[in-house]
Amino acid sequence: MSLKSFAVLLAFLLSVFFGAPAWADDISIYLKASPRLELLYPYSDPANLTLLVTGADGKPVSQGRVTIRLEAPEPGWFFLTDFPLVEGSRLLEMSLPLRQGRAEWKYLFPIRGQYHLAVEFTALDGRKTNKTFALEIHENKQKWLFLGIFTLALFVLGVLAGRIFTRTFPSAKGRAAACLLLSMTCMGSPVEVAAQEMEQGKYFGWLEVDPAIVGKPSKVRWRLTGEANAENQPVLLTLTIAHLEKSKTVFSVERVPVEREFAMDFQFTDGAEYRVTASAYGAGGQVIRTEQNINVTAVEPSARAMIPAIGFFLAVIAVGLAVGRWSHRATKKI
């Protein structure tokens, strides 16, 4: 092998083994949330999430795509969240094109804990780089207050029941009263939906949603159809998912450039009714609106997941009973 050929081969090997990491170091990915995450709590308000991709010069990357994967917090060691089946599951996966180096969407975080947002940027030439963000959502302080009040109430009922059971009731009337206090103390197949296909001239939108089950992502697809080559007509798509009972937007992307179709995996986190709305803005000011109501199938959490919390409340009652019996006997001795 000549010296020139060896130099060419060496340059090629260096570009293979060191070129990609060097390029990846030149790409920076930033995340901004509005409002700030520390001001949010589960099912409060949707956060406006913005990804910014910049090059080595600090300027936004003009073209490329970002693939986004959002993972729910891992299960807690004691108290459950509002939606136990959501814990540790994938909530969202989609791909968005960059516009002026940015990709934006809205999302309503369903439970407390630390989420993981994995972002992979793909340049036009196929080169990739990725980054993972940790997003912490704190529980609403009012819920902790209500939990404390409920726990205190169980303890007080336990104390009262303990004092009553320590007495000797001479009549059935007394025994019935004790029993009453004790009772107070212990107290889809696959579906494809084309939602309201509203023809707007030559084309209309087709919305397709897989069966929605809590704990599992569902595929959501939208495409333009109608006349021949409809899928090649570029449009700007706004897709919104709203929780009808709570009257809150749980997800939204606005004016995303779509040439063939838009598809994503999205998890509906509770057994309620949602509305998926797609509005496509075409050439000449044409607007194609498609919407569908989705009934989500709820799933009961496993008994194993509820045992810690139930055990805690029973322990509080038991401690209250013990304190009530002790206080009654101490009073009698005095």
MOPE-V980451 format. One record per helix or strand of 3 or more residues. SS is the DSSP state (@ for helix, = for strand). FROM is the first residue (numbers start at 0). LEN is the number of residues. If there is no record, write none. Layout:
BEGIN
[[SS,FROM,LEN] [SS,FROM,LEN]]
END
This chain:
BEGIN
[[@,2,24] [=,27,7] [@,36,3] [=,46,8] [=,64,7] [@,83,3] [=,89,8] [=,101,6] [=,112,10] [=,127,11] [@,140,26] [@,171,14] [=,202,7] [=,217,9] [@,229,3] [=,234,9] [=,247,11] [=,260,6] [=,272,9] [@,282,3] [=,286,9] [@,302,31]]
END
